Amino acid sequence: MRMKILFLISLFLLTSILILSSSSVMSGGISIWPGKLTITMPEDFPEGEIRYEIEVNNLNSYDINVSAEAENPPQYRLEEDYAFMPNLSWVSIAPEILHIPAYETRFLEVIITIPDDEKPLHYDERWEVRVIVSKVMDPSSPHGAFIISRLAARFLISTPPAKVKAEIPQFLFLLLFAIVGLIAAVLVVYFKKRKGVVHKNKAAVFYFKKKDRVIKKGREP
């Protein structure tokens, strides 16, 4: 029983290590994390900039310098249902050159800025952009002067869903217009009839008043 428990614990730890390591990328004595980052915008584009950090680890016994830049992946390597980012100038990385001492870790900051006038044009889209981290070659250095290390951090970006405008169908406008017209016609007819009744009542009152005066006048001695 005890052996079984130890086996399960070991299996769990091994699985956890594999899951964690699968999200990092390593080459030429450099590792970066995360190797893949998914950015979603469930409601709307955020105000201002979108900022994320990439952890860069120097696994070498000597200091190195690295740089980074945004690139489109090859067409055949694009994530399914994703497209290129419309403009790579929307992605910037700081600093331009990052110095990392031996066996230490430093961070690159990825800044995504989508112009406000572009946001309405890019609802419900999915982009893939890659941040390429490269070792800066130093010909005078005896350490890997001819080894070119290029590691890619994949950014999968999903823009907000398209906004659905509450539009009233055209037939509802026509129906509303017809109802308003019908109500107006009924009111016109009603007030005309009312006016005619009032006029007749006034005429009848005048007639009876006149007739009453004639009768009274005939009775006078």
LUMLUM-227894 format. One line per 8 residues: number of its first residue (from 0); for each residue x negated, y negated, z negated of N, C-alpha, C, CB. Coordinates in steps of 0.001 Angstrom, whole numbers, plus 500000, padded with zeros to 6 digits. Atoms other than C-alpha are relative to their C-alpha. Glycine has a CB too. Layout:
N
NUM> X Y Z X Y Z X Y Z X Y Z  ... .
END
This chain:
221
0> 499163 501210 500000 500000 500000 500000 499129 498741 500000 500946 499993 498772  500903 501143 500095 497188 497657 499038 499267 499771 501316 498994 500208 498867  500692 500105 498716 495332 498414 502265 500904 499403 501071 499500 501372 500446  499034 500520 499021 498476 497667 504250 500179 498499 499831 501360 500714 499856  499848 501431 500268 498874 494299 502544 498782 499233 500487 500220 499750 498501  501237 500642 499546 495212 493426 503200 499941 499934 501521 498778 500751 499460  499984 499975 498533 495654 494435 506852 500926 498926 500553 500435 501381 500510  499037 501009 499532 498720 492224 507246 499462 498596 499789 501344 500157 499277 .
8> 500577 501319 500263 496935 489277 505617 498911 499683 501019 499430 499932 498569  501073 500191 499026 493930 489749 507895 500558 499714 501383 499098 501228 500047  499358 500213 498698 496184 489972 510947 500601 498605 500093 501086 501055 500244  499403 501343 500026 497996 486789 509920 498938 498924 500167 500768 499776 498690  501075 500981 499915 494718 484899 509425 499394 499967 501396 498921 500304 498967  500561 499930 498649 493359 486109 512763 500916 499329 501012 499754 501453 500401  499023 500612 499096 496559 485093 514559 499998 498486 499851 501407 500556 499730  500017 501443 500245 496460 481650 512917 498783 499352 500631 500024 499711 498502 .
16> 501226 500540 499414 492848 481133 513993 500114 499928 501512 498791 500852 499604  499844 499989 498540 493685 482121 517577 500933 498900 500464 500522 501354 500473  499045 501044 499625 496667 479762 517670 499344 498631 499913 501250 500051 499099  500641 501299 500178 494623 476867 516302 498914 499773 501045 499408 499888 498598  501102 500166 499062 491619 477496 518547 500479 499867 501429 499049 501158 499892  499487 500085 498630 493792 477810 521650 500363 498581 500385 501210 500894 500163  499639 501381 499699 494721 474130 521340 498778 499100 500098 500945 499467 498946  501231 500770 499855 491078 473011 521391 499255 500479 501239 499107 500131 498735 .
24> 500785 499681 498811 488593 472974 524293 498529 499840 499635 500392 499083 501220  501409 500039 500358 484876 473711 524001 499152 500338 501215 499701 500970 498843  500944 499736 498910 481985 473556 526458 498735 499196 499748 500620 499642 501392  501270 500718 500060 478297 472657 526431 499688 499390 498653 499989 498936 501016  500300 500522 501326 478085 472188 522686 500916 498886 499547 498612 499518 499966  499004 501011 500382 481114 469882 522559 501357 500678 499922 500029 498802 501017  498609 499545 500046 484653 470642 521461 500895 498790 499777 500215 501070 498876  499016 501075 500185 487719 468431 521631 501313 500599 499525 500211 499195 501319 .
32> 498693 499573 500501 491070 468646 519882 500910 498785 499897 499869 500712 498619  499366 498830 499375 493872 468687 520852 499609 500121 501471 501530 499913 499871  500248 499781 498586 493283 470262 524228 501235 499735 500839 499516 501405 500231  498735 500244 499310 496941 469742 525099 500937 499268 499043 500643 501338 500502  499121 500816 500842 499340 467122 523786 501264 499677 500777 499289 498692 499538  498698 500294 499371 503047 466775 524577 500593 498766 499351 500982 501210 499873  499411 501254 500475 504565 463301 524282 501417 499898 500551 499138 498762 500432  498603 500129 499575 508352 462979 524374 500576 498684 499482 500848 501204 499494 .
40> 499308 501241 500383 510563 459902 524234 501494 500284 500053 499610 498786 500949  498615 499517 499941 514019 461215 523281 501052 498910 500152 500299 500778 498775  498979 501054 499961 515778 457845 523051 499676 498910 501021 500153 499375 498621  500361 501079 499079 513913 455070 524847 498484 499817 499966 500733 498664 499627  501421 500297 500000 510480 453772 525741 499635 499253 498716 499613 499172 501249  500394 500729 501213 508629 452660 522606 499530 498600 500341 498897 500754 499248  500500 501356 499822 507808 449007 522173 498477 500016 499889 500627 499031 498955  501449 500118 500085 504176 448185 522854 499276 501245 500479 499596 499700 498591 .
48> 500896 498934 499545 501435 450790 523129 500300 501332 499320 498554 499610 499743  499962 498648 500568 501394 454549 522571 498554 500400 499750 500740 501037 500961  501391 499715 500366 498225 455583 520712 499867 501413 499435 499491 498969 498974  500336 498674 500519 496742 459028 520112 498484 500119 499914 500598 501131 500899  501431 499780 500173 493351 460197 518929 499594 501378 500504 499611 499841 498532  500606 498726 499611 491155 462906 520390 498772 500208 499118 499617 500022 501535  501136 499662 500857 488758 464570 517982 498897 500626 500854 500432 500969 498854  501143 499490 499232 485311 465154 519505 498945 500489 499012 499409 498895 500958 .
56> 500972 499391 500908 482935 467527 517740 498694 500276 500737 500562 501305 499394  501321 499709 499456 479205 467670 518414 499477 501257 499303 499016 498783 499808  500456 498722 500564 478140 471296 517883 498504 500210 500187 500758 501154 500638  501434 499897 499724 474556 470601 518907 499176 499562 498785 499628 499149 501229  500929 500381 501079 471521 470121 516666 499367 498636 500256 498901 501058 499847  500529 501322 499666 470874 466710 518222 501163 499059 500291 499030 500074 501219  498975 501007 499743 472802 463458 518717 500363 499979 501488 499516 498605 499541  499560 500127 498606 474835 462953 521872 500862 498750 500154 500789 501264 500451 .
64> 499048 501052 499634 476802 460229 523625 501012 500596 500972 499271 498756 500634  498961 499531 499077 480104 460931 525339 500800 498805 500496 500936 501043 499314  499082 500993 499435 482409 458920 527554 501285 500708 500395 499365 499266 501229  498717 499393 499620 486003 459464 528622 500710 499113 501016 500901 500221 498751  499203 500725 499018 488291 458492 531485 501241 500810 500342 499174 499702 501273  498746 499345 499622 491815 459255 532660 499941 500419 501461 501210 499065 499753  499980 499473 498633 492254 461405 535761 501300 500762 500242 498776 500918 500255  498914 499100 499612 495015 463124 537667 499443 501409 500171 500689 499514 501312 .
72> 500473 498636 499774 494717 466908 537647 500124 500357 501478 500792 501005 499132  499791 499539 498617 494373 468759 540938 501471 500390 500208 499065 501210 500326  498603 499721 499704 497712 469230 542650 500396 501419 499615 500273 499774 501467  499651 498599 500270 497597 473010 542277 499918 500353 498515 499085 500920 500788  500111 499733 501424 496836 472713 538542 501049 499243 499191 498616 499640 499514  498958 500752 500694 499796 470484 537723 500927 500945 499229 500811 499154 501002  498990 499260 500754 502130 471741 535011 501292 500057 500817 500252 499342 498607  498761 499849 499239 505366 473063 536517 501006 498924 499617 500603 501389 499774 .
80> 498994 501056 500157 508028 470339 536988 499390 498672 499548 501057 500439 499002  500656 501261 500351 505446 467611 536253 499403 499376 501256 498900 500222 498922  500592 500734 498883 504034 464941 538560 498866 499130 499468 501071 499132 500738  501065 500900 500413 501114 462525 538536 500594 498768 499330 499130 499596 501204  499597 501290 500573 501366 459434 536373 499976 498950 501117 499051 499581 498805  499933 500968 498907 502419 456551 538665 498779 499090 500106 501220 499159 499840  501132 500917 499974 499460 454387 537661 499036 500349 498865 500478 498526 499884  500970 499606 501024 496324 455573 535855 499482 498817 499189 498838 500714 500644 .
88> 500442 501173 500764 495575 452000 534785 500811 499814 498725 500099 498745 500857  499204 500063 501226 498286 452485 532164 499317 500730 498842 501384 500595 500243  500713 499237 501032 495825 454731 530281 498602 499418 499820 499921 501514 500374  501350 500456 500313 492737 453375 528566 499475 500777 498800 499977 498473 499720  500630 499247 501085 490254 455009 526189 498959 499121 499333 499357 501316 500524  500978 500780 500757 488205 453366 523454 499345 500902 498947 500676 498758 499327  500897 500918 499291 485328 453171 522880 499567 500584 501343 498765 499685 499140  500466 499525 498702 483750 453414 526330 498915 501062 499836 499472 498831 500838 .
96> 501051 499028 500314 480701 455215 524903 500096 500327 498511 498567 499446 500371  499872 499555 501388 480994 457281 521736 498737 500765 499599 501271 500889 499814  501206 499337 500505 477844 458213 519785 500395 500970 498886 498956 498953 499481  499665 498974 500990 478114 461450 517794 498710 500637 499487 500948 501082 500610  501187 499326 500568 475338 462580 515450 500157 501516 500033 499755 499534 498550  500003 498530 499969 474388 466244 515332 500957 500567 498952 498573 500544 499765  499062 499266 500866 477066 468530 513856 501059 499092 499341 499220 500735 498916  498998 500894 500569 479420 465626 513247 501165 499813 500973 499371 498640 499648 .
104> 498756 500197 499244 482840 464557 514456 500302 498509 500104 501190 500752 499327  499547 501374 499790 484021 461282 515939 501304 500045 500793 498911 499144 500746  498676 500051 499368 487281 460117 517519 500031 499005 501157 501068 499628 498967  499656 500882 498893 488328 458657 520859 501475 499636 499877 499697 500672 501380  498598 500428 500053 491521 456630 520983 500537 499839 501418 500147 498670 499206  499334 500084 498701 493811 457088 523978 501180 499049 499864 500468 501413 500499  498966 501040 500079 496059 454088 524614 500801 500019 501296 499370 498581 499750  499111 499968 498830 499044 454375 526957 500904 498774 499931 500851 501332 500050 .
112> 499204 501230 499948 500677 451088 527962 500798 499979 501292 499095 498737 499893  499126 500047 498826 503661 451193 530320 500592 498597 500086 501134 501094 499920  499476 501372 499898 504521 447668 531584 501527 499974 499888 499562 499361 501330  498549 500117 500207 507991 446474 530649 500774 499998 501308 500316 498734 499227  499271 500057 498728 508936 445794 534281 499985 501343 500735 499403 498918 500894  500050 498669 499391 508038 449410 535160 500906 500999 499274 498564 500517 500007  499234 499035 500796 510024 451114 532399 501355 500351 500614 500211 499455 498610  498694 499640 499413 513482 450843 534081 499900 500892 501235 500750 498748 500365 .
120> 500169 499223 498770 512035 452586 537169 499596 501449 499733 498964 499342 500884  500612 498694 500271 510766 455678 535373 500700 500777 498891 498554 499815 499635  499248 499161 500935 513534 457188 533285 500051 501442 500520 501439 499442 499795  499828 498582 499690 513807 460980 533169 498918 500520 500952 501376 500233 500608  501131 499509 499211 510348 461689 534583 499025 500750 499089 499280 498824 500725  501006 499237 500748 507543 464040 533541 498657 499859 500717 500411 501515 499867  501318 500246 499426 503887 463196 534073 498952 500848 499284 499637 498501 499911  501185 499397 500615 500635 465010 533496 498786 499148 500340 499798 501473 500483 .
128> 501246 500738 499827 497442 463060 532988 498942 500668 499130 500171 498482 499628  501075 499350 500753 494085 464353 531814 498959 498968 499579 499339 501119 500839  501092 500827 500516 491542 462616 529639 498744 500872 500041 500302 499462 498524  501223 499224 499794 488119 463878 530736 498897 499446 499097 499559 499963 501498  501086 500374 500909 485466 463788 528031 498712 500610 500544 500285 500484 498523  501261 499541 499401 481903 464015 529388 498822 499576 499137 499838 499446 501433  501255 500357 500676 478474 464100 527836 499237 499034 500897 499132 501276 499678  500782 500972 499233 476455 461062 528910 498579 500528 500118 500022 498581 499325 .
136> 501319 499405 499762 473279 462380 530506 498876 499000 499724 499902 500510 501443  501198 500796 500270 469959 461050 529285 498803 500751 500593 499809 499744 498445  501103 499279 499332 467166 462070 531718 498755 500156 499132 499621 499282 501271  501201 499933 500839 464537 461351 529085 500145 500977 498837 499673 498624 499463  499776 499087 501117 466130 463719 526596 499641 501426 500403 501463 499929 499524  500339 498600 499691 464741 467272 526416 501163 500954 499766 498816 500442 499165  498877 499138 500363 468162 468551 525316 501083 499935 501079 500580 499590 498625  498887 499878 499052 470381 469603 528179 500128 498848 500958 501267 500141 499265 .
144> 499951 501150 499097 469424 466823 530538 500754 500325 501276 498595 499531 500338  499365 499635 498736 470837 468800 533464 501309 500765 499799 499046 500831 500832  498730 499319 500276 473884 470282 531748 501116 498961 499996 499948 500771 498633  498875 500930 499918 477070 468480 532705 501206 500643 499324 500322 499624 501487  498844 499485 500729 479895 468997 530239 501200 499093 500267 499704 500094 498471  498755 500742 499752 483417 467918 531260 501147 500784 499375 500245 499774 501544  498884 499354 500692 486261 468765 528923 501259 499177 500235 499711 500152 498471  498748 500688 499682 489870 467936 529729 501029 500186 498895 500564 500507 501326 .
152> 498853 499985 500907 492558 467022 527234 501240 499678 500830 499817 498971 498810  498805 500161 499155 495947 467436 528919 501090 499258 499221 500527 501388 500488  498898 500763 500582 498642 464868 528160 501239 500234 500870 499648 498461 499901  498731 499761 499306 502181 465938 529136 501021 499011 499447 500493 501494 499820  499161 501127 500432 504473 462921 528999 501388 500135 500611 499360 498640 500402  498601 499976 499538 508279 463047 529213 500635 498659 499649 500807 501197 499349  499376 501300 500243 509983 459682 529648 501444 500190 499538 499950 499123 501274  498633 499849 500536 513426 458966 528126 500996 500442 501072 500471 498682 499380 .
160> 498958 499626 499031 516534 460459 529759 500672 498766 500571 501051 500913 499346  499349 501125 499328 518369 458252 532217 501197 499532 499200 500430 500386 501423  498869 500569 500721 520847 455898 530623 501246 500095 500864 499723 498531 499599  498733 499868 499280 524438 456656 531631 500864 498800 499653 500728 501341 499644  499163 501178 500224 526435 453487 532062 501471 500394 499984 499742 498934 501084  498565 499724 500107 530058 453581 531003 500737 499202 501071 500538 499646 498574  499350 500674 498883 531630 452701 534348 501447 500462 500124 499238 500262 501312  498583 499690 499816 535388 452510 534888 500228 500334 501469 500911 498807 499545 .
168> 499760 499641 498602 536418 454363 538057 500899 498981 500693 500626 501390 500089  499266 501007 499238 537899 452238 540837 501504 500199 499905 499570 500029 501453  498554 499775 500029 541302 453918 540683 500612 499485 498699 500310 501492 500172  499481 500541 501263 541618 452841 537029 500200 498496 500098 499049 500330 498838  499811 501428 499772 541085 449234 538096 501299 499750 500774 498793 499410 500764  498782 500164 499200 543848 449631 540694 501240 500273 499160 499975 500933 501221  498861 499675 500861 546154 451277 538167 500274 498873 499014 499746 501311 499245  499842 501109 500943 545519 448505 535648 500594 498782 500685 498655 499640 499367 .
176> 499468 501139 499245 546177 445870 538314 501488 500192 500306 499209 499808 501310  498598 499720 499692 549443 447576 539289 500877 499826 498762 500150 501422 500559  499218 500121 501243 550612 447744 535663 500194 498535 499627 499302 500753 498843  499907 501437 500316 549825 444052 535100 500964 499314 500956 498606 499326 500075  499080 500589 499031 551646 443135 538317 501449 500354 499713 499638 500447 501393  498643 499567 500325 554695 445194 537310 500545 499260 498783 500030 501505 499751  499577 500734 501205 554825 443576 533879 500320 498561 500337 498912 500054 498916  499760 501391 499601 554547 440127 535457 501315 499874 500768 498833 499476 500859 .
184> 498753 500049 499227 557401 440903 537902 501214 500151 499089 500010 501098 501076  498883 499803 500940 559654 442168 535087 500242 498738 499184 499717 501193 499058  499855 501229 500787 558953 439048 533032 500630 498883 500824 498639 499547 499463  499429 501047 499130 559748 436773 536010 501484 500213 500180 499303 499983 501374  498581 499697 499815 563053 438543 536666 500779 499731 498718 500188 501462 500439  499322 500178 501293 563922 438483 532949 500257 498522 499722 499160 500615 498859  499849 501426 500299 563291 434756 532566 500927 499313 500992 498640 499313 500004  499058 500571 499032 565182 433986 535786 501434 500307 499591 499722 500543 501416 .
192> 498652 499633 500445 568219 435900 534548 500389 499226 498756 500087 501503 499729  499728 500736 501239 567926 434267 531153 500331 498547 500301 498796 500080 499045  499756 501386 499629 567760 430857 532769 501382 499844 500634 498912 499505 500963  498676 500049 499373 570849 431672 534866 501122 500120 498973 500132 501109 501037  498989 499832 501054 572820 432807 531796 500147 498726 499194 499634 501169 499072  499958 501256 500766 571872 429692 529893 500709 498911 500792 498575 499540 499630  499371 501008 499150 572911 427523 532841 501521 500216 500057 499394 500045 501424  498562 499705 499965 576291 429304 533065 500659 499664 498673 500239 501474 500341 .
200> 499441 500318 501324 576846 428950 529343 500166 498506 499821 499109 500558 498889  499890 501456 500098 576135 425238 529523 501160 499490 500835 498699 499328 500445  498891 500427 499120 578563 424878 532437 501345 500326 499360 499895 500685 501392  498742 499607 500648 581263 426772 530532 500315 499085 498831 499931 501457 499521  499787 500901 501147 580806 424621 527433 500476 498649 500482 498707 499840 499170  499608 501294 499448 581029 421467 529532 501441 500039 500519 499039 499591 501129  498645 499869 499451 584203 422764 531244 501034 499986 498878 500130 501298 500828  499016 499938 501088 585966 423593 528012 500082 498691 499237 499657 501129 499041 .
208> 499974 501305 500662 584957 420277 526444 500826 499005 500823 498560 499467 499792  499256 500909 499112 586308 418425 529464 501491 500320 499982 499460 500090 501442  498599 499581 500014 589503 420480 529452 500666 499594 498694 500114 501518 500205  499463 500357 501304 589954 419810 525747 500291 498510 499943 499027 500399 498885  499744 501443 499982 589658 416069 526322 501242 499677 500824 498784 499246 500561  498809 500253 499161 592247 416220 529080 501277 500344 499239 499930 500822 501314  498810 499574 500753 594682 418115 526840 500312 498984 498918 499793 501405 499376  499782 500979 501068 594166 415677 523993 500548 498694 500560 498696 499738 499236 .
216> 499541 501235 499386 594687 412762 526316 501455 500103 500446 499118 499645 501182  498606 499805 499584 597960 414247 527603 500942 499977 498823 500154 501307 500746  499155 499981 501182 599322 414526 524080 500155 498630 499380 499445 500951 498988  499895 501340 500590 598758 410865 523259 501278 499348 500455 498790 499125 500378  498704 500656 499649 602072 408797 523081 499775 498837 500968 500727 499479 498712 .
END
